[in-house]
């Protein structure tokens, strides 16, 4: 994959950089889904259920 075409949010880039530049897939998913400010479940955009 050409990394120049991949977009990563700056908050996530900062976290990865501060963690030494490499993180596990588990850590990536945990931050992406569960971060209290930016995570998918916390940001108010998740719509789970019939609606």
Secondary structure, DSSP 8 states (H G I E B T S, - for coil): --GGG----HHHHHHHHHTTS---HHHHHHHHHH-TTTSTTTSS----S--
